[in-house]
Amino acid sequence: MTIEQKRVLQTSIPGPRSKELHARKTAAVAGGVGTTLPIYVTQAGGGIVVDVDGNQLIDFGSGIAVTSVGNAAPRVVDAVQEQVAAFTHTCFMVTPYEGYVAVAEKLNELTPGSFEKRSALFNSGAEAVENAVKIARHHTGRQAVVVFDHAYHGRTNLTMALTAKNMPYKHRFGPFAGEIYRVPMAYPFRWPTGPENCAEEAFAEFVSLVHTQVGESNCAAVLVEPIQGEGGFVVPAPGFLAKVADWCRENDILFIADEIQSGFCRTGDWFACEHEGVVPDLITTAKGIAGGMPLAGVTGRAEIMEAVHSGGLGGTYGGNPVACAAALGAIETMQAEDLAGAAKRIEQTMRPRLEALASKYDVIGDVRGRGAMLAVELVEPGTLTPNAKLTGEIAAACHQQGLITLTAGTFGNVLRFLPPLVIGDDLLHEGLDILEAAFAAKA
Ligand SMILES: Cc1ncc(COP(=O)(O)O)c(C=O)c1O
């Protein structure tokens, strides 16, 4: 059933039926699994999420950058329905099937680099990152992994160690996996000597820290998000990633791009590292790959991926046939509907309005991002002091008006926007109107 692409508020947000369900949630579900906006969903499609009270909210979150092709996208639904009726699981490691192979072929074709590649499929982003590290360690015979400030790579034990932020991701969950080393990110807005020096100085610091504290010859890989996601949509200073990638090559260290949030057309190209002309040795994908079904991948140079012995990689559900069918439907949608182009058009609509907002409200210190992965960072006016309180208030005001927005950032002071790439222009503008009204009321 298609959903009218229209915001509708029938009740306050959340409405009474959502509140009832939320009371059940609180009594039944572990409190550690938090909820940003407790409206209970019955349907979603295009740029709209429908709740149990009949409200229709504008979606600027895409379930955290997942439903890039839209929720219940027709090609995804058809592919899943056909697959689920044929067979649901055999385990690819026991008796394989074509869908897995076809997704691997697509990943090998679409990811940057014209060399021969191989892929392996998993269930979640964190699992893909864990496996990329396993493969890098196995191939190089080295253990150390270098990661960045503000990084987010997941919530499993190894990926907690790779993730930077303590609360809520790591607090009291240690001890963490060893041989992980953290270096500063080239974060232009917060670079002490100014954005113009950021790429150069951050690179010099990176080289020095790895040399003095890790040792190049102990280093298996450098793992980086080409645009940082949970860390606050930090776009590394132009040129920084290319310098790091070149340095990795000179030192036989693998460059792993975590494109789990930034990949699959989100930033206006298939992968965000393409904007910087960077070709990773390994690349991790998840989220947008399968239109909402759980699927993740590691793709990389054949000689690296093939280093691991048979049976060394895998898992019961990794590359589940239904998730693979969904991925093929999602990728076909991205190609047929030019969703990379759509992400660029979303930026053309959103960025000028966000910049206009920034010139009106001096609490907005920075507007950044790429494609349909955009954010504003809120500060105390004229300073770099994070303004998390106002960020939360603006997000809450948007929610009450039926706009799903998310926050992010190490300091909790970033409003991030991740609309489905199929959202219509009217909804995009209406969402921005709501955001502007929230600033007018709260800032
Ligand atoms: C860049 C990045 N890496 C890894 C992950 C972990 O993915 P998952 O939540 O599917 O385990 C995320 C999730 O937000 C992410 O944004």
The ligand as an SDF file (V2000), in Angstrom:
LIG
                    3D

 16 16  0  0  0  0  0  0  0  0999 V2000
   30.5070    3.9500   10.6440 C   0  0  0  0  0  0  0  0  0  0  0  0
   29.8110    2.8360   11.3870 C   0  0  0  0  0  0  0  0  0  0  0  0
   30.4570    1.6860   11.6030 N   0  0  0  0  0  0  0  0  0  0  0  0
   29.8740    0.6650   12.2300 C   0  0  0  0  0  0  0  0  0  0  0  0
   28.5880    0.7500   12.7170 C   0  0  0  0  0  0  0  0  0  0  0  0
   27.9740   -0.4120   13.4220 C   0  0  0  0  0  0  0  0  0  0  0  0
   26.9400   -0.9500   12.6580 O   0  0  0  0  0  0  0  0  0  0  0  0
   25.8270   -1.8730   13.3100 P   0  0  0  0  0  0  0  0  0  0  0  0
   25.0070   -0.9970   14.2050 O   0  0  0  0  0  0  0  0  0  0  0  0
   25.0550   -2.4300   12.1560 O   0  0  0  0  0  0  0  0  0  0  0  0
   26.5520   -2.9390   14.0800 O   0  0  0  0  0  0  0  0  0  0  0  0
   27.8790    1.9360   12.5140 C   0  0  0  0  0  0  0  0  0  0  0  0
   26.5200    2.0960   13.0510 C   0  0  0  0  0  0  0  0  0  0  0  0
   26.0160    3.1740   13.2630 O   0  0  0  0  0  0  0  0  0  0  0  0
   28.5080    3.0110   11.8400 C   0  0  0  0  0  0  0  0  0  0  0  0
   27.8630    4.1810   11.6330 O   0  0  0  0  0  0  0  0  0  0  0  0
  1  2  1  0
  2  3  1  0
  2 15  2  0
  3  4  2  0
  4  5  1  0
  5  6  1  0
  5 12  2  0
  6  7  1  0
  7  8  1  0
  8  9  2  0
  8 10  1  0
  8 11  1  0
 12 13  1  0
 12 15  1  0
 13 14  2  0
 15 16  1  0
M  END
$$$$
